[in-house]
Amino acid sequence: MAEKQEEPSNTQNGEPENAEEGEEKKKKKLKREDLPPFEIVTGERLPAIFFKFQFRNVEYSSGRNKTFLCYVLETQGKESVTSRGYLEDEHAAAHAEMAFFNTILPNCESSLRYNLTWYVSSSPCVTCADRITETLKKNKNLRLTIMVGRLFMWEEPEMQAALKKMKSAGCKLRIMKPQDFEYVWQNFVEQEEGEEAKAFVPWEDIQENFQYYEEKLAEIL
């Protein structure tokens, strides 16, 4: 029950509901309300409160019903170009993985090679895993590594089969180590304006939970 109390309020992206919170915040909120049902933010950082709750690699993910996907896309050509951002799924239309394929991937050119790394709060559902498999089979120029904080419904045979198909299609699936959580904290999480960047503080059971999920993933794959 304690985990549910940690869950941030339902205001979009942690923006205050109070309309008098300042002109800059009003502009941000107005801008975000124009976005699709799933939020797409490129080159921005997710609120620390969401990272600390959604990315925590607990065994029982009570209340963690959103997916946060941070990505690093390296384009290999005459000049290598790296882009990054994050997506979060909202309550309806598309999961974050689908949102990436529907919005970011179409901008990639078939004549170039791409190395894509996702840092995701939990592993994909069966439908998203199947979409990942299909996408990798169709796009031979795309290499995908997925770093996940938790495994989603890993006990289910259908889920295990979907993860194996992803691996067969060339997807590298890994469990996030403490160093990976620190990387996301440094590169994708908002810091308070006017303050020095705060160091990542690992939660008490971060290493034990990493080892737990790593063992489960090894058994599946």
HULINHU-V469160 format. One line per field, one symbol per residue. ss: DSSP state (a for helix, b for strand, c for the rest). A space follows every 10 residues. Layout:
BEGIN
ss = ???
END
This chain:
BEGIN
ss = caaaaacccc caaacccccc ccaaaaaaaa aaacccccbb bbcccbcaaa aaaacccccc cccccccbbb bbbbbbcccc bbbbbbbbcc cccccaaaaa aaacaaaccc ccbbbbbbbb bbcccaaaaa aaaaaaaacc cbbbbbbbbb ccccccaaaa aaaaaaaacc cbbbbccaaa aaaaaaaabc cccccccccc cccccaaaaa aaaaaaaaaa c
END
